[in-house]
Amino acid sequence: MTIRTHILTACLAGVAILTFGQASDSLIYAEGKVFNAATKEPVTARITYQSLPYGNKVGVLTASDYRFPMFDGEKYSITVEASGFSPVKYMLDPGQANPENKVVKDIELSNGAAAKAPTHAVGQVMRLNNLIFEVGNSKIDPESYPELDILVNMMKESPAMVIQLEGHTDYVGAATENLKLSQRRVDSIRNYLGSKGVAKTRVKTKAFGGTQPLSRDDTPEAHRLNRRVEVRILQN
C-alpha cells in the first residue's frame, strides 16, 4: 500500500476468514483513486472495504489509491476517511465491471468539520497489505516500515489497545514448516513494534501457516494473497 493498511475493517466483531476460490481469468478487481474534490490533488486516506452482506472478507488500506479482488461475485462496501475531510461510503457491484474485469470508482473527498479519528472496535481485523518479507524468511523488508509505523502510531494513540498478530502463509510446501515460518514472521513484527516503544505485553501472536487460505487458485496472485499478516483488536 503505497502504505497499505491501517489494516482490516471497521467495527466488525469476530470476523471469520473463509476459504473461497475463483478462476483467475474471471476474478474482478475494484480500483480507484482518492483525491481532493476542490484541488483534484491525491489524498492519502484510510480505505476500509468489506464484502456484503456478512463482511467475511475485509481489508483496510492507507493510500491515495486502492485495488482489491472481489471474490465470489459479492458486492462490497467501501468507506474512505481522511483527516479534515468528510467520510464517504459507497457500494461497489461486480456486475458493473468493465471489459477488463475492473470496477473503477474514483473517490472525491470534500473538506469537512474536523473529522474524528477512526475508532478501532474489539474484534476488528486488519490486514497488513504492504508487508514484505524475503522469500521463505522472516526478515522484514525496509519497504514495510512505513506501514508498520502506522500500526505503532495506532497503538500509541490508544494506550489500552491489545492486539493479536496472526500469521498466514500460502499452502505450498510442508505444513509444519509453513506454521513455523508464519510464527517467526509475527514474532519479527512484534519485535519491531517493541523497538518502537510498544510493550510486548500488548502484542499477542498466533500462527496459522497455510491452513486459512483466502484463495485456492494455484496462481502467483492467489499465493500472494494467502501470504499475509492480520491484526486483530483484542482489547481497546
C-alpha positions in Angstrom: 0.0 0.0 0.0 1.8 2.8 -1.0 1.3 2.5 2.7 -1.4 -0.1 2.6 -3.5 -0.6 5.7 -4.3 0.6 8.9 -5.4 -2.6 8.4 -8.6 -4.7 8.4 -12.1 -3.4 8.9 -14.4 -1.1 10.6 -16.4 -2.2 13.6 -16.6 -5.9 12.9 -16.7 -8.4 15.7 -15.4 -11.9 15.3 -14.7 -11.8 11.6 -14.1 -15.2 10.2 -11.7 -15.7 7.3 -13.4 -18.2 4.9 -11.9 -20.4 2.3 -13.0 -19.4 -1.2 -11.8 -19.7 -4.7 -12.4 -18.2 -8.1 -10.8 -18.7 -11.5 -8.1 -16.2 -12.1 -9.3 -15.3 -15.5 -12.7 -14.3 -14.1 -11.6 -12.5 -11.0 -12.9 -9.0 -10.8 -11.0 -6.2 -9.1 -12.2 -2.9 -7.6 -9.8 0.0 -8.1 -9.7 3.8 -8.0 -8.0 6.9 -6.8 -8.8 9.2 -3.9 -8.5 13.0 -4.4 -9.5 16.4 -3.0 -12.7 17.5 -4.7 -11.6 21.1 -4.7 -8.0 20.8 -5.8 -8.0 17.4 -7.6 -4.8 16.5 -5.7 -4.3 13.0 -4.3 -5.4 12.4 -0.7 -3.9 9.7 1.5 -6.9 8.2 3.2 -7.9 5.2 5.3 -9.9 2.9 2.9 -12.0 0.2 4.5 -13.7 -2.4 2.4 -15.9 -5.4 3.2 -18.0 -8.0 1.4 -21.7 -7.8 1.6 -23.9 -8.8 3.3 -21.8 -10.5 6.0 -18.5 -8.8 5.9 -16.5 -12.1 6.0 -13.9 -10.7 3.5 -12.5 -7.4 4.7 -9.5 -5.2 4.3 -8.1 -1.7 5.1 -5.6 0.3 3.1 -3.9 3.6 3.8 -3.1 5.1 0.5 -4.3 7.6 -2.2 -5.5 4.7 -4.4 -6.9 1.2 -3.9 -7.1 -2.1 -5.6 -8.6 -5.3 -4.2 -10.2 -8.5 -5.6 -14.0 -9.0 -5.4 -14.4 -12.7 -4.8 -17.4 -14.9 -5.5 -19.4 -12.3 -7.3 -20.1 -10.5 -4.0 -20.8 -6.8 -3.7 -18.5 -4.7 -1.4 -19.0 -1.6 0.7 -16.1 0.8 0.8 -15.6 3.6 3.4 -13.0 6.3 2.9 -11.8 8.6 5.7 -9.1 11.3 5.8 -8.3 14.0 8.4 -10.0 17.2 7.5 -12.4 15.7 5.1 -16.0 14.3 5.4 -16.0 10.5 5.3 -17.8 8.8 2.4 -19.2 5.4 1.8 -20.0 3.6 -1.4 -21.2 0.2 -2.6 -19.3 -1.5 -5.4 -21.1 -4.0 -7.6 -19.1 -6.6 -9.6 -22.0 -6.6 -12.1 -20.7 -3.1 -13.2 -17.3 -4.4 -14.1 -15.8 -3.1 -17.4 -14.5 -5.5 -20.2 -11.2 -5.6 -18.3 -12.9 -7.1 -15.2 -12.5 -3.9 -13.2 -15.0 -1.9 -11.2 -13.4 1.5 -11.3 -14.6 4.1 -8.8 -12.6 7.3 -8.2 -13.5 9.0 -4.9 -13.7 12.7 -4.3 -13.3 14.0 -0.7 -14.8 17.3 0.4 -13.5 19.4 3.3 -15.5 18.8 6.4 -15.5 19.9 10.0 -12.6 18.4 11.9 -13.1 14.7 11.3 -12.7 12.5 14.3 -10.0 9.9 14.2 -11.4 6.4 13.3 -12.1 4.2 16.3 -11.0 0.5 16.4 -13.6 -1.9 17.8 -12.8 -5.0 19.7 -12.9 -7.9 17.2 -11.9 -5.7 14.2 -9.4 -7.4 11.9 -7.0 -5.5 9.7 -4.6 -6.8 7.1 -1.0 -5.5 6.6 -1.2 -5.5 2.8 2.2 -4.0 2.1 4.2 -6.2 4.5 7.1 -7.6 2.6 9.4 -10.5 3.8 12.3 -12.2 2.0 11.1 -15.4 0.4 11.0 -18.2 2.9 12.4 -15.8 5.5 11.1 -13.8 8.5 13.3 -10.8 7.8 11.2 -7.7 7.3 11.9 -5.7 4.1 12.6 -2.0 5.0 9.8 -1.0 2.5 7.4 -2.4 5.1 8.5 0.0 7.8 6.0 2.9 6.9 3.1 0.5 7.2 4.3 -0.9 10.5 4.8 2.6 11.8 1.1 3.3 11.1 0.4 0.4 13.4 2.8 1.8 16.0 1.1 5.1 15.9 -2.3 3.5 16.2 -1.3 1.7 19.4 0.3 4.8 20.9 -2.9 6.8 20.2 -4.9 4.0 22.0 -2.8 3.1 25.1 -5.3 0.5 26.3 -5.3 -1.4 23.0 -4.1 -5.0 22.9 -3.7 -6.7 19.5 -3.0 -10.2 18.2 -0.8 -10.6 15.1 -2.0 -13.5 13.0 0.5 -15.0 10.5 -0.5 -16.9 7.4 1.5 -18.4 4.6 0.3 -20.0 1.3 -0.4 -23.7 1.4 2.5 -24.8 -0.8 5.2 -26.9 0.9 5.4 -28.7 4.2 2.6 -27.7 6.6 4.9 -27.8 9.7 7.4 -25.6 8.0 4.7 -23.1 7.0 3.5 -23.0 10.5 6.9 -22.3 11.9 7.5 -19.6 9.2 4.3 -17.8 10.0 5.2 -17.8 13.7 8.7 -16.4 13.0 7.2 -13.6 10.9 4.7 -12.4 13.5 7.5 -12.6 16.1 9.5 -10.3 13.9 6.7 -7.8 13.7 6.2 -8.0 17.5 9.9 -7.3 17.9 9.7 -4.3 15.5 6.8 -2.8 17.5 8.7 -3.4 20.7 11.7 -1.5 19.2 9.4 1.5 18.7 8.2 1.5 22.2 5.1 -0.7 22.1 5.1 -3.0 25.2 5.3 -6.6 24.1 2.5 -7.5 26.7 0.2 -5.6 24.4 1.0 -7.7 21.3 -0.1 -11.4 21.2 0.8 -13.7 18.3 -0.8 -16.6 16.6 0.4 -18.7 13.7 -1.8 -20.4 11.1 0.6 -21.5 8.5 -1.3 -22.3 5.3 -4.5 -23.5 7.0 -6.6 -20.5 6.2 -6.0 -19.5 2.6 -8.0 -16.7 1.1 -7.9 -18.4 -2.3 -7.4 -22.0 -3.5 -6.3 -20.9 -7.0 -2.9 -22.2 -8.0 -1.6 -18.8 -9.3 1.1 -16.4 -8.2 -1.6 -13.8 -7.4 -3.6 -16.2 -5.2 -0.5 -17.3 -3.4 0.5 -13.7 -2.7 -3.0 -13.0 -1.3 -2.6 -16.0 1.0 0.7 -14.9 2.4 -0.4 -12.2 4.9 -0.3 -10.9 8.4 -3.5 -9.7 10.0 -4.1 -7.7 13.2 -7.0 -8.5 15.4 -8.1 -6.0 18.1 -8.4 -7.9 21.4 -8.9 -5.0 23.7 -9.4 -1.3 23.4 
